[in-house]
Amino acid sequence: METVFDKTWEYLYSLIRQGVMTLDFLLEHLHFLGPVAVIFLLGLVTVAVTKVLKKYIRTKRLIKLEKEFQYWLSLREEAMRCEDREKAKALAKNIDQAKLNKAYYDYFFEGLMLSFITFYLPVISMASYINESYRSKRLLELFGRDYIFRFGQENPVVIGAVFWFLTTVVLLNIGLYIKNWMKKRYRASQKGQEKKRIELPGKKKGSPLDQSGIERCS
């Protein structure tokens, strides 16, 4: 068993070392851009990798839990639309205690474990690389200064490579979130306008509350 672990570690170490050497070689040709641009590019690549991983790495269990959570959530929202507020609260409480709370926690923890692979692991790995390859001494050798940003003269505030990388990752994710939010709002407004123009024929489907077998409020 120890032999298997040793061989696995040697393989991983070799793979990591080869990756670091490849990244060093590629970045060597970009150093003319300066430390700000280089670290920003590394942040951009990291965010792109996390988005690709998040898009394509989804376990069957996560998909199942997401569907279950959305079902019970829509059921609760339907219950809260009851005109009798007391009965609505009682129905919502029953749904929470029966299924929704468990469905939420199962879905949350499954997503959290998966996000470690799709987000935290790439970010931590790149931050470790930057911390080693662009520490203060290395920055001084490559760019003639041992910082990324410096504010002030007498007691300057110095921003290092890792902090700038993490700031870049956060800002890029905020920017993508705002972009997606605006896109969703635009699509929702387009659908709303289309519904006003066109009246779709056909039988209206029953609500989740009707299909659940839970007593509907009158």
C-alpha positions as a Markdown table, in Angstrom:
| # | Residue | x | y | z |
|---|---|---|---|---|
| 1 | Met | 0.0 | 0.0 | 0.0 |
| 2 | Glu | 2.8 | 2.4 | 0.8 |
| 3 | Thr | 4.4 | 1.6 | -2.5 |
| 4 | Val | 1.2 | 2.6 | -4.3 |
| 5 | Phe | 1.1 | 5.9 | -2.4 |
| 6 | Asp | 4.7 | 6.6 | -3.1 |
| 7 | Lys | 4.3 | 6.0 | -6.8 |
| 8 | Thr | 1.1 | 8.1 | -6.9 |
| 9 | Trp | 2.9 | 11.0 | -5.1 |
| 10 | Glu | 5.9 | 10.8 | -7.5 |
| 11 | Tyr | 3.5 | 10.9 | -10.4 |
| 12 | Leu | 1.6 | 13.9 | -9.0 |
| 13 | Tyr | 4.9 | 15.7 | -8.1 |
| 14 | Ser | 6.2 | 15.1 | -11.6 |
| 15 | Leu | 3.0 | 16.4 | -13.1 |
| 16 | Ile | 3.0 | 19.5 | -11.0 |
| 17 | Arg | 6.6 | 20.2 | -11.7 |
| 18 | Gln | 6.1 | 19.9 | -15.4 |
| 19 | Gly | 3.1 | 22.2 | -15.2 |
| 20 | Val | 5.1 | 24.8 | -13.3 |
| 21 | Met | 7.9 | 24.6 | -15.8 |
| 22 | Thr | 5.5 | 25.0 | -18.8 |
| 23 | Leu | 3.8 | 28.0 | -17.1 |
| 24 | Asp | 7.2 | 29.6 | -16.4 |
| 25 | Phe | 8.2 | 29.2 | -20.1 |
| 26 | Leu | 5.0 | 30.7 | -21.3 |
| 27 | Leu | 5.0 | 33.6 | -18.9 |
| 28 | Glu | 8.7 | 34.4 | -19.7 |
| 29 | His | 7.5 | 35.8 | -23.0 |
| 30 | Leu | 4.9 | 38.1 | -21.4 |
| 31 | His | 7.0 | 39.8 | -18.8 |
| 32 | Phe | 7.4 | 42.8 | -21.0 |
| 33 | Leu | 3.8 | 43.6 | -20.2 |
| 34 | Gly | 4.7 | 44.3 | -16.6 |
| 35 | Pro | 3.7 | 42.6 | -13.3 |
| 36 | Val | 0.2 | 44.1 | -13.2 |
| 37 | Ala | -0.8 | 42.7 | -16.6 |
| 38 | Val | 0.9 | 39.4 | -16.1 |
| 39 | Ile | -0.9 | 38.7 | -12.8 |
| 40 | Phe | -4.2 | 40.0 | -14.3 |
| 41 | Leu | -3.8 | 37.5 | -17.1 |
| 42 | Leu | -3.2 | 34.7 | -14.7 |
| 43 | Gly | -6.4 | 35.7 | -12.8 |
| 44 | Leu | -8.3 | 35.8 | -16.1 |
| 45 | Val | -7.1 | 32.3 | -17.1 |
| 46 | Thr | -7.9 | 31.0 | -13.6 |
| 47 | Val | -11.5 | 32.4 | -13.7 |
| 48 | Ala | -11.9 | 30.9 | -17.2 |
| 49 | Val | -10.8 | 27.5 | -16.0 |
| 50 | Thr | -13.2 | 27.6 | -13.0 |
| 51 | Lys | -16.1 | 28.4 | -15.3 |
| 52 | Val | -15.3 | 25.6 | -17.7 |
| 53 | Leu | -14.9 | 23.1 | -14.8 |
| 54 | Lys | -18.2 | 24.3 | -13.2 |
| 55 | Lys | -20.0 | 23.9 | -16.5 |
| 56 | Tyr | -18.8 | 20.4 | -17.3 |
| 57 | Ile | -18.2 | 18.8 | -13.9 |
| 58 | Arg | -21.7 | 18.1 | -12.5 |
| 59 | Thr | -22.4 | 14.9 | -10.6 |
| 60 | Lys | -25.6 | 13.0 | -11.1 |
| 61 | Arg | -26.3 | 13.4 | -7.4 |
| 62 | Leu | -26.0 | 17.2 | -7.6 |
| 63 | Ile | -28.4 | 17.3 | -10.6 |
| 64 | Lys | -30.9 | 15.1 | -8.7 |
| 65 | Leu | -30.7 | 17.2 | -5.5 |
| 66 | Glu | -31.1 | 20.5 | -7.5 |
| 67 | Lys | -34.3 | 19.2 | -9.1 |
| 68 | Glu | -35.6 | 18.1 | -5.8 |
| 69 | Phe | -34.8 | 21.4 | -4.1 |
| 70 | Gln | -36.4 | 23.4 | -6.9 |
| 71 | Tyr | -39.5 | 21.3 | -6.8 |
| 72 | Trp | -40.1 | 21.7 | -3.1 |
| 73 | Leu | -39.2 | 25.4 | -3.3 |
| 74 | Ser | -41.8 | 26.0 | -6.0 |
| 75 | Leu | -44.2 | 24.1 | -3.9 |
| 76 | Arg | -43.6 | 26.4 | -0.9 |
| 77 | Glu | -44.0 | 29.5 | -3.1 |
| 78 | Glu | -47.3 | 28.1 | -4.3 |
| 79 | Ala | -48.4 | 27.5 | -0.8 |
| 80 | Met | -47.5 | 31.1 | 0.3 |
| 81 | Arg | -49.8 | 32.5 | -2.4 |
| 82 | Cys | -52.8 | 31.3 | -0.5 |
| 83 | Glu | -55.2 | 34.1 | 0.4 |
| 84 | Asp | -55.6 | 32.8 | 3.9 |
| 85 | Arg | -52.3 | 34.0 | 5.4 |
| 86 | Glu | -52.4 | 31.7 | 8.5 |
| 87 | Lys | -53.1 | 28.7 | 6.4 |
| 88 | Ala | -50.4 | 29.7 | 4.0 |
| 89 | Lys | -47.8 | 29.9 | 6.8 |
| 90 | Ala | -48.9 | 26.6 | 8.1 |
| 91 | Leu | -48.6 | 24.9 | 4.7 |
| 92 | Ala | -45.1 | 26.5 | 4.2 |
| 93 | Lys | -44.0 | 25.4 | 7.6 |
| 94 | Asn | -45.1 | 21.8 | 6.9 |
| 95 | Ile | -43.3 | 21.8 | 3.6 |
| 96 | Asp | -40.1 | 23.2 | 5.3 |
| 97 | Gln | -40.2 | 20.5 | 8.0 |
| 98 | Ala | -41.1 | 17.7 | 5.7 |
| 99 | Lys | -38.8 | 18.1 | 2.8 |
| 100 | Leu | -37.5 | 21.6 | 1.9 |
| 101 | Asn | -34.9 | 22.0 | 4.7 |
| 102 | Lys | -33.4 | 18.6 | 4.1 |
| 103 | Ala | -33.4 | 19.1 | 0.3 |
| 104 | Tyr | -31.7 | 22.5 | 0.8 |
| 105 | Tyr | -28.9 | 21.2 | 3.0 |
| 106 | Asp | -28.2 | 18.2 | 0.9 |
| 107 | Tyr | -28.0 | 20.4 | -2.2 |
| 108 | Phe | -25.9 | 23.0 | -0.5 |
| 109 | Phe | -23.3 | 20.6 | 0.9 |
| 110 | Glu | -23.1 | 18.6 | -2.4 |
| 111 | Gly | -22.5 | 21.9 | -4.3 |
| 112 | Leu | -19.9 | 23.0 | -1.7 |
| 113 | Met | -17.9 | 19.8 | -2.1 |
| 114 | Leu | -18.0 | 20.1 | -5.9 |
| 115 | Ser | -17.1 | 23.8 | -5.8 |
| 116 | Phe | -13.8 | 22.8 | -4.0 |
| 117 | Ile | -12.8 | 21.0 | -7.2 |
| 118 | Thr | -14.2 | 23.5 | -9.7 |
| 119 | Phe | -13.3 | 26.8 | -8.0 |
| 120 | Tyr | -11.2 | 26.7 | -4.8 |
| 121 | Leu | -8.6 | 24.1 | -6.0 |
| 122 | Pro | -7.7 | 26.0 | -9.2 |
| 123 | Val | -7.6 | 29.4 | -7.3 |
| 124 | Ile | -5.5 | 28.0 | -4.5 |
| 125 | Ser | -3.1 | 26.2 | -6.9 |
| 126 | Met | -2.6 | 29.4 | -9.0 |
| 127 | Ala | -2.1 | 31.5 | -5.8 |
| 128 | Ser | 0.5 | 29.1 | -4.6 |
| 129 | Tyr | 2.3 | 29.3 | -7.9 |
| 130 | Ile | 2.2 | 33.1 | -7.9 |
| 131 | Asn | 3.4 | 33.2 | -4.3 |
| 132 | Glu | 6.5 | 31.2 | -5.2 |
| 133 | Ser | 7.2 | 32.6 | -8.7 |
| 134 | Tyr | 6.4 | 36.3 | -8.0 |
| 135 | Arg | 7.5 | 36.9 | -4.5 |
| 136 | Ser | 9.1 | 40.2 | -3.6 |
| 137 | Lys | 12.6 | 39.2 | -4.4 |
| 138 | Arg | 11.6 | 37.6 | -7.7 |
| 139 | Leu | 9.6 | 40.7 | -8.7 |
| 140 | Leu | 12.7 | 42.8 | -8.1 |
| 141 | Glu | 14.8 | 40.6 | -10.3 |
| 142 | Leu | 12.2 | 40.5 | -13.2 |
| 143 | Phe | 10.7 | 44.0 | -13.1 |
| 144 | Gly | 13.0 | 46.2 | -11.0 |
| 145 | Arg | 10.5 | 46.6 | -8.1 |
| 146 | Asp | 9.4 | 44.3 | -5.3 |
| 147 | Tyr | 5.7 | 45.2 | -5.4 |
| 148 | Ile | 2.7 | 45.3 | -7.7 |
| 149 | Phe | 1.2 | 48.6 | -6.4 |
| 150 | Arg | 2.4 | 51.1 | -3.9 |
| 151 | Phe | 0.2 | 53.9 | -2.4 |
| 152 | Gly | 1.7 | 56.7 | -0.4 |
| 153 | Gln | 5.2 | 58.1 | 0.2 |
| 154 | Glu | 6.1 | 58.3 | 3.9 |
| 155 | Asn | 4.2 | 55.1 | 5.0 |
| 156 | Pro | 3.4 | 53.4 | 1.7 |
| 157 | Val | 0.8 | 50.7 | 1.4 |
| 158 | Val | 2.3 | 47.9 | -0.7 |
| 159 | Ile | 0.2 | 45.5 | -2.7 |
| 160 | Gly | 1.8 | 42.1 | -3.5 |
| 161 | Ala | 1.3 | 39.6 | -6.3 |
| 162 | Val | -1.0 | 37.2 | -4.4 |
| 163 | Phe | -3.3 | 40.0 | -3.2 |
| 164 | Trp | -3.5 | 41.5 | -6.7 |
| 165 | Phe | -4.3 | 38.0 | -8.1 |
| 166 | Leu | -7.1 | 37.4 | -5.5 |
| 167 | Thr | -8.5 | 40.9 | -6.2 |
| 168 | Thr | -8.5 | 40.2 | -9.9 |
| 169 | Val | -10.4 | 36.9 | -9.4 |
| 170 | Val | -13.0 | 38.6 | -7.2 |
| 171 | Leu | -13.5 | 41.5 | -9.5 |
| 172 | Leu | -13.8 | 39.3 | -12.6 |
| 173 | Asn | -16.4 | 37.1 | -10.9 |
| 174 | Ile | -18.4 | 40.2 | -9.8 |
| 175 | Gly | -18.2 | 41.5 | -13.4 |
| 176 | Leu | -19.5 | 38.1 | -14.7 |
| 177 | Tyr | -22.3 | 38.0 | -12.1 |
| 178 | Ile | -23.5 | 41.5 | -13.1 |
| 179 | Lys | -23.3 | 40.6 | -16.8 |
| 180 | Asn | -25.4 | 37.4 | -16.3 |
| 181 | Trp | -27.9 | 39.3 | -14.1 |
| 182 | Met | -28.4 | 41.9 | -16.7 |
| 183 | Lys | -28.8 | 39.2 | -19.4 |
| 184 | Lys | -31.4 | 37.4 | -17.3 |
| 185 | Arg | -33.3 | 40.7 | -16.8 |
| 186 | Tyr | -33.2 | 41.4 | -20.5 |
| 187 | Arg | -34.5 | 37.9 | -21.4 |
| 188 | Ala | -37.2 | 38.1 | -18.8 |
| 189 | Ser | -38.4 | 41.5 | -20.1 |
| 190 | Gln | -38.4 | 40.1 | -23.7 |
| 191 | Lys | -40.5 | 37.1 | -22.6 |
| 192 | Gly | -42.9 | 39.4 | -20.8 |
| 193 | Gln | -43.4 | 41.5 | -23.9 |
| 194 | Glu | -43.8 | 38.4 | -26.0 |
| 195 | Lys | -46.5 | 37.0 | -23.7 |
| 196 | Lys | -48.5 | 40.2 | -23.9 |
| 197 | Arg | -48.4 | 40.0 | -27.7 |
| 198 | Ile | -49.2 | 36.3 | -28.1 |
| 199 | Glu | -51.7 | 34.3 | -26.1 |
| 200 | Leu | -50.6 | 30.7 | -26.2 |
| 201 | Pro | -53.5 | 28.1 | -26.6 |
| 202 | Gly | -53.7 | 24.9 | -24.7 |
| 203 | Lys | -54.7 | 23.5 | -21.3 |
| 204 | Lys | -53.1 | 25.1 | -18.3 |
| 205 | Lys | -50.9 | 22.7 | -16.3 |
| 206 | Gly | -51.6 | 22.1 | -12.7 |
| 207 | Ser | -49.5 | 23.7 | -10.1 |
| 208 | Pro | -46.8 | 21.8 | -8.1 |
| 209 | Leu | -49.2 | 22.1 | -5.1 |
| 210 | Asp | -51.9 | 20.2 | -7.0 |
| 211 | Gln | -49.4 | 17.5 | -8.0 |
| 212 | Ser | -47.9 | 17.1 | -4.6 |
| 213 | Gly | -50.9 | 15.6 | -2.8 |
| 214 | Ile | -50.8 | 18.3 | -0.1 |
| 215 | Glu | -54.1 | 19.8 | 0.8 |
| 216 | Arg | -54.6 | 23.1 | -1.2 |
| 217 | Cys | -55.9 | 26.2 | 0.5 |
| 218 | Ser | -59.3 | 27.4 | -0.5 |
